């Protein structure tokens, strides 16, 4: 019994160890099989795949800035070419816009409802005259709110004193004027006062802005006199420039009665000014000629001074277009300068390109580097040009007394144009740099 139990135990034990041995032997077998499979795998499968590092926008800017800082003088001159073109374009647009804003401000202040009536030419080519009743007839037109007139005093010159030779008239004329002329045409006083019911009867004169400048009169006092014809007149006022009545600027303006008394004025008006409601201007304009001179309506010229100012502005805009074209040419020349700078930079930096390529830089990264330099160079020139053009516009507008207007689209468009030109100018050098192989670039040095 005892022996049997021992044998059974030992058999059980042997079986157990045998099975244990089987399981132990099985593990090495399984490892050996795994090793065998690993020997047949591709070596590249166990290696991590190498990928080139990507340049962030910040890295691109840094690399481009470093490239420009290595040759600062060349970069400055190239950017200056771009800046001059952009400055010219921004200044041209800004000055034109400022001039237009000044015209709009003037028309808003003076109105566009002023019409003028003046004698034209006769059928024989002579100078026509308006009837003595022309003013009264025009004032009877229903929509007309105000009527005033001036009459040129013939063969009457204006001198600062009696020592001036008779031939040196300075191109000044003498006009008889109605008392309400200044308010009708919207003229402003620079100094002194306008003619009134009292001074219009005595030898008193108001000078236009150009007339005062040519005579050397800048202020008004009781001792300031000018010689009109053969009579001394006391200067009582000086006008500002009359935008809607430029004929008053180079004239000595004398009261209607005073001109008749002292200068022999015959009473014929040479220009009649009318004001009417804005909506009635076309209607009034169509009947003014026949009303002022019913006998000879074809010998009357009717005009709207605000239209002349608008035509002058249109002519200025055409000239602005020409200047914009010249600015575009200057910008194109600046772009050629940037392209030339980048091509030379590629030739001089072949060793750098080869070194970067040998250290793992891709063609795309080399291309991005040089394209970033070109764009950064153009952007700096564009920003500098926009600032310079804005400054020129502001300075000229202040000098002329205009409001300063620099359209945002002109600045933004100028900078965008520089980026486009910079991109095109740097594209070929960037592609050329990216195509250099490392061995070729390094062997060239």
PyMOL commands that set and color helices and strands:
alter all, ss='L'
color gray80, all
select helices_A, chain A and resi 2-39+43-45+57-69+72-110+134-139+181-185+199-201+209-215+246-248+256-263+278-292+297-299+305-348+350-358+363-400+408-434+438-443
alter helices_A, ss='H'
color red, helices_A
select strands_A, chain A and resi 114-119+144-152+158-159+173-177+189-192+204-207+225-228+231-239+251-255+271-276+300-303
alter strands_A, ss='S'
color yellow, strands_A
deselect
rebuild
show_as cartoon
